[in-house]
Amino acid sequence: MVGGRKMKVKNSLKSLKNRHRANRVVRRKGRLYVINKVNKRFKARQG
């Protein structure tokens, strides 16, 4: 964790996906993640 930034843990990722146009919803190991390769600070996990 660099600079004190954390990944958001949310019940619904739909609103977080719409925060930036490069956000992608990805399924890994049974969990849903919002990742962004352009702006690394947009991160979230569900489940």
Long-range contacts (C-beta under 8 A, 24 or more apart in sequence): 5-41, 7-43, 7-44, 7-45, 8-43, 8-44, 8-45, 9-44, 9-45, 9-46, 10-44, 10-45, 10-46, 11-46, 12-46, 13-44, 13-46, 16-42, 16-44
